[in-house]
Amino acid sequence: MSNDDKLTRRSLITRLLAGAGVLVFSGCEKLSETAWFPKVLGLGEKATYKIQRLILPRKAMAQEFTEADLSPHFRSNGTSMPDNPTYKKLAAKEFKHYRLEVGGLVERPLTLSLADLRKLPSRTQITRHDCVEGWSAIGMWKGARLSALLEAVHLKPNARYVVFYCADPMEEDGRSPYYESVDLEDAFHPQTILAYELNGKPLPIPNGAPLRLRLERQLGYKMAKYVMRLEIVEDFSRLRGGKGGYWEDQGYEWYAGI
């Protein structure tokens, strides 16, 4: 498949998903409230997930670009400054006191500073961010390989998912953290990183400073910003909505592969 073909397919899927979101959440709210319609969507997601896993090589890479392709401005998606007093104190000190907590189903829980994260094996990649709102941008990301971090904490045999808890509070109560999750196959993918740089500079606050997930084979809403804590779990039964993420709890698909 040529690069043009990949781009066309990626753009088409992004627009279709964006359109589906509008359909479900605005014009067809009654459908989403029925017993059968969410089940139909769920079957479609499961089929997409299984087909992707079946036909794509385990380490298939998302398309990467050159510095000449960089977007002049990489816009912020979602929150541009978390309404969180603890986060604002960290930001005021340029995240010198930031610590990433890693726990759950691990043999060796860790607490890591940004300096610690920079010592982990890293990767720099120029990739395209596709948002379900209908826009795209190309940026150069550098960050710690998530696989290296997971290897350092020694996962327990029943570990299946990585949950990312963020500084951004959920809208409902203003306290519970925004969260997202991925399975271990995506977590160990070579392009899955915890990014601390964008376009050769420290990650800006609107783009998720000091740390955000880059999950290049999925849509933008999976790429959690303002990451504060990682929890390794076996399933989603103890999570707030039980579906693996903030937007998933609102009806979005858990697997957003493209």
N, C-alpha and C positions, 0 to 999 in steps of 0.2 A: 504494500500500500504506500502511495506517495505521501509526502508531507501535506500536499494540498488536500488529498483525500482525507487524511487524518484531521486536518483543520476543519474541513467541511462537516465531517461526522461529529466532531466535538462541538462545533457551533450549533449544529442541528439539535443534538441531544440537549444541550444547554437551553436552547429556546423552547423545546418541547416541555422540558421540566418546568421552566418558568411559567409557560402557559398553563400547565397542569396545576401549578400552585395557585394561579389566579382563579382557575376554574373551581377548585375545591374550596378556597378560602374566601372568595368573594361572590361570584355569580351563582355558585351551586352549593351554598351552605346547607341547603335541605338535603342534598345527596349525602354530604359528609355526615349528617346526623342519622342517616338510616343504618340499619343493622348490616345490610348486605354490601353497601358501597365500600366502606373501609376494608372489608374482607377481600374484595376484588383488587383493590390497590395493594393489599398485603401480598396476595398471590403474585401480582406482577413484580413486586420487589424481590420476592424469594426466587422467582424465575430468573430475573436479571442477575442476581447474586450468583446463582448456581451456574448459569451460562457463562458469566464472566470468568468464574473460577475454572470452568471446564475448558474453554477455548483459548484463554490467555495464558502464556507461560507464567510461572510463579513470579519471576523477576522481570516481567515485561515492563519496559520503561516508558514513562510519559515523555512526550516530545520536549526536547530542550532547544534553546535558541542561542543566538550570539548577542554580544553587547550592543551591536548595531540595531537589534530588535527591541531594546528596552523601551518601555512606555515612558513618555516625558513626565508623567505623574501617575503614581500608583495610589489610587483613591482608597479611602478607608471604607470598609464595609461594617455595618452594625455600629456598635459603640465606638466613640472616638476618645473617650476618657471615662473609665469606670467610676461610678458614684460610690466609692468605697474609701473610707478614711485611711485605712491601713495602706491601701495601694497608693493613695495620694502622698502619704509620708515617704513611702519608698521612692516614688517618682521625684520628690523634692530633693532627695539625696542621690539622684541619678542611679538608683537601684543598687547602691553599694551594700545595702543590708538585705537585699533580696535573697531568698532561699527557696529552692524547689524541693518539696517533700515527695519522696517516692516510697510507697508502702503497699499494703494489701497482701496478696499471695506471693510473697517474696521471702527468701531466706536472709537477705541482708538489706533491711530498710536503709535509705540514704537521705541526707539533707545536703543539697548542693548549692553553692554560690554560683554566680555567673562565671567567676574565674575557674571554678571546678568544671563547669559545663564546657568552657572553652578548651580545657585540657583533654576532653574526650575526642575520639576520632570524629572529624567533621567532614562536611560535604558542601560544596558550592554548586548551585544549579540555577540556570536561567530558564524559567518555566512560565506558563500562562495560567493565570487565575481566572476561572470562569464562575461568575456569580449567577444564582438563579434569578436575580433581579434583572438580568439581561445585559450586563456589561462584562468586559474582560480587560485584563492588563498583564503585561509581561514584566517580571521583576527578577533580579538576581538575589538569591537567598543563600545565606551561609548559616550553618547551625550544626549542632551535635547530632550524630546519627542516633536515632531512637534505639536502634538495635544494640549499639554499644552500651547505652545506659541500661537496657534490659538485661544484657549479659552480665553487667556489673552487679545487679541486685539478685541474680540467681532465682529465676522463676520457679515456683512450686509446680508439681505435675498437673494440678487441676487448673492452672492459669489459662484463661482463654481470651480475655479482653483487657485493654488498657483504657481507663477512664481518666479524662483530663478535667480537672476542676479549675475554674478561672476566677480572677479577681472581680469580674463583672457580675453584679448581683442579678438574679432573676427579677423580672418586673412584678411578679405576683406579690411577693412579700418584702422585697428589697434586701433580703438577707441571704437566702440560699444561693450558692454560686452557680453561675452558668456552667454547663458541663457538656462534654462530648465523648465519644468512645470509638475505638477501632478494634478489629480483631488482630490476633498475633501475626497473621499473614501480612496484613498491611503494615503493622508495626515494625516488622523486620525487613520491609522492602527497602532497597538501597536509597531511594529518593525520599523516604520518610524521615524528616529531621525536625528538631526543635530549634527553630531559627532565632538567632539573636542579631543578625545583620540583614539589611535590605539595601541593595545597590552599593555595597562597600562601606556602609556606615551603620552605626548602632541602630537597631530597629526603632523607628519612631513610635511614640505613644499611640497615635491614631491607627497604626498598623499592628499593634499588639505588644508593644514593649512590656517587659524585657524579653519575653519568650513567647513564641507562637508555634503551633503545629503546622507543618507543611506536609500535606498528604496529596501528592501531585496527581494521582490517578482518580481523584474524586472531586466533587464540586466544592465551591468555596465555603459553604456553611459548615462543612466538616472540619475546617482548619481553625481550631479554637485559638483565640487570642488571650493574652494576659494569663498564661498558664501558671498556676501556683502549686498545684499538687497533682500527682499521678497515683492512681490506685489500680492495682491489678486484681481483677475479679474473675470469677467463674461464670457468672451470669448477671443479668440486670435486675434481679428480683429485689435487691435492697436499694436500688436507685429511686430517686424521687418519683418519676413517672413510669419507671419500669421498661422504657423503650430505648434507652441508651443515649439520650441526649435531649437538650432543651427543645430544639426544633422538632425532633422526632416525637416528643411528647405533644407537640402541636399538630402532628399529622404528617410531617415530612418523612421521607424514606430514611431508614437507618443506613442502608447501603446506597451511596451516591456515586458509584463508579461510572466513569465515562470512557 
